[in-house]
């Protein structure tokens, strides 16, 4: 259908390929790094758990839930500073919604 209006399909595919290459080479790595950096700032324990492979997925079985919960393994939590441990204990004591 496109060839009826513009017979040089190769030039269109070349432009699409160059834009996709630009995205893959330059933009995607920057977005990935910024996402990782944001996670490290907002949730440092979660970022450490992901980096050290100290997490597991927990599915609660709710149909409304869009993604599984990430549960950090106890060994990583026990190696944290007392201040961090206090925050985690407080968060664990809160009722789950």
Secondary structure, 3 states (H helix, E strand, C coil): CHHHHCCCHHHHHHHHHHHHHHHHHHHHHHHHHHHHHHHHHHCHHHHHHHHHCCEEEECCCCCCCCCCEEEECHHHHHCCCHHHHHHHHHHHHCCCC
